[in-house]
Amino acid sequence: MDTVERYYILEGKGKIELAELAPKMVSAGDVVIIPALCKQRITNTGNTDLIFLAICSPRFKQQNYRKYNYR
């Protein structure tokens, strides 16, 4: 599907992994844009909860989900 995602980090700290790019650290106020069909993973790296909004357009559907293995 052609769903583009945006993660808006509200609280906490994390690490975002997008496709084959080097991982990046994110924190409150950061926005991550995830192109359609791009594998991604976000991991909490802080001592508190990582809270973020996942904004998808068009809306996310279950058939969009693919499970990827990361090393």
C-alpha positions as CSV (number, residue, x, y, z in Angstrom):
1,M,0.0,0.0,0.0
2,D,1.0,3.6,-0.4
3,T,0.7,4.6,3.3
4,V,3.2,7.2,4.4
5,E,3.8,7.3,8.2
6,R,5.0,10.1,10.4
7,Y,6.1,9.6,14.0
8,Y,5.8,12.7,16.2
9,I,7.7,12.1,19.4
10,L,5.9,13.5,22.4
11,E,7.9,12.2,25.3
12,G,11.0,10.1,26.0
13,K,14.0,9.0,23.9
14,G,14.3,6.4,21.3
15,K,16.2,4.9,18.3
16,I,14.5,4.8,14.9
17,E,15.7,2.4,12.2
18,L,14.6,3.0,8.6
19,A,15.4,0.5,5.8
20,E,19.2,0.3,5.4
21,L,19.9,3.8,6.9
22,A,22.0,4.2,10.0
23,P,19.9,4.3,13.2
24,K,19.1,7.7,14.5
25,M,18.3,8.9,18.0
26,V,15.0,10.7,18.5
27,S,13.4,12.7,21.4
28,A,10.5,14.9,22.2
29,G,9.7,17.3,19.4
30,D,11.3,15.2,16.6
31,V,9.3,14.1,13.6
32,V,10.2,11.0,11.6
33,I,8.9,10.6,8.1
34,I,8.6,7.0,6.9
35,P,8.0,6.5,3.1
36,A,5.5,4.0,1.9
37,L,6.8,0.4,1.9
38,C,9.8,1.3,4.0
39,K,10.6,-1.1,6.8
40,Q,11.0,0.6,10.2
41,R,11.4,0.0,13.9
42,I,11.4,2.4,16.8
43,T,12.9,1.3,20.2
44,N,12.7,3.1,23.6
45,T,16.2,3.9,24.8
46,G,15.3,6.0,27.8
47,N,14.3,5.4,31.4
48,T,10.8,6.6,30.9
49,D,8.0,5.7,28.4
50,L,8.6,6.6,24.7
51,I,5.3,8.3,23.7
52,F,4.7,9.2,20.1
53,L,1.9,9.8,17.6
54,A,1.9,7.6,14.5
55,I,0.1,9.6,11.7
56,C,-0.6,7.6,8.6
57,S,-1.9,8.8,5.2
58,P,-3.9,7.3,3.8
59,R,-5.0,5.5,6.9
60,F,-3.2,2.4,8.0
61,K,-4.8,-0.9,7.2
62,Q,-3.9,-4.4,8.6
63,Q,-2.8,-5.5,5.1
64,N,-0.1,-2.8,5.1
65,Y,1.8,-4.6,7.9
66,R,4.9,-6.7,7.1
67,K,7.1,-8.3,9.7
68,Y,10.8,-7.8,9.2
69,N,13.7,-9.3,11.0
70,Y,16.4,-6.9,12.3
71,R,19.8,-7.9,13.5
